[in-house]
Amino acid sequence: AFIGEQIGTHLVRLAAGPNLEVALGSAKLLRSITVYRKNKLILQTEISAILDLVQSAAKPLQIPLAAVIWNLSSLRPNRDILMQKGVLNVLNTLLKIEGEVQNEAAGATRNLTLDERYLGNFSETDIIDTLIDIIPHANSN
């Protein structure tokens, strides 16, 4: 059995909890396990919760959660769910946070551009304007 099957949903709940240290550890573990395809599929059911959480989380917690979104966005079925759940608006907000959050959000944004079906969706948000604004300032670390 994959770790995602055993504790994936529980990790999302812990990442939303009141203890920042536990939440951060849980989000970092989510980031690690979502590198694997099977766990990306298992955690499809948590996409809405992850999108909600990353928007309300403290900045240190946003970094691994944005990385989870990037990891999840690498699979086409997950891109479909992410787009249905309004990920572009979430990424638009995250792209405005300089540093690692911005880098992780940019990776997820790039993955979403792999799907030509969704290119029109980009024009329905401010994400293109945000990208134009941050490109001159983005670091290349």
Salt bridges, closest charged atoms under 4 A:
GLU46 OE1 - ARG13 NH1 2.87
ASP80 OD1 - ARG117 NH2 2.48
ASP115 OD2 - ARG76 NE 3.98
ASP115 OD2 - ARG79 NE 3.21
ASP115 OD1 - ARG117 NE 2.97
